[in-house]
Amino acid sequence: LTAVGAPVASGGEFPQSVAFTDAGDKLCALNGGARDGVQCFWVNATSGLAPITGGYRPLNLNQTTPATGIPGTASHIIFSKDQKSVYAAAKGNPNTGSAGFIAAFDLGDGGLGEQYHLGLPTGGNLPFSMGLIPGRDDGSILVTDAAVGFNVLDFSQGVPSALQQSASVAVSVPGQKAVCWNAYSTKTGSFYLSDFLTNLVTEVSIDTNSLAATQI
């Protein structure tokens, strides 16, 4: 491995997650801490990273540096299926009454658009990781959730209408204590969700058409 370019500031004080576009020409970082938010960069194969003008947006999590948690902290960042938007997950905090959410931003050459604040289905509150559901042109996602197990979000009518869709639900994983991360297998067609307090992995199959989830 060889470093490309020099290290650059993440746009905040406590970087927690990064994501590349499929083309590898842009990268976005999710920061927690006192200066939280999303900062996006141009990627050059020779010189490395350069901040995109207008590529910073705060999440306003009211955190400290270092961040305290687990509740109330930033989680994970991914690009949408069409690569035109960025999704950033942030956990709720039952102690302060704040609710977990997904922040969605359009990303163009002029930087990030204004934040669309998407809540979670009833029961969801501690979103950790997000995964695009393969086979869905609309970019629907699975969101692991330490409060319940996982959420399925139906983006078939657009992100703003996700919670109005019957397929957008919070799904309980029996016996779960902190389901946090997910990985998808193209071989089995299943997601695998890890629980760091029970040390268990749950296999989940999502029906491409109905978005119904089956725990295997």
PyMOL commands that set and color helices and strands:
alter all, ss='L'
color gray80, all
select helices_A, chain A and resi 159-164
alter helices_A, ss='H'
color red, helices_A
select strands_A, chain A and resi 14-20+26-32+37-44+48-57+74-79+85-90+101-108+111-112+116-118+127-132+141-145+149-153+169-172+179-185+190-195+200-206+213-215
alter strands_A, ss='S'
color yellow, strands_A
deselect
rebuild
show_as cartoon
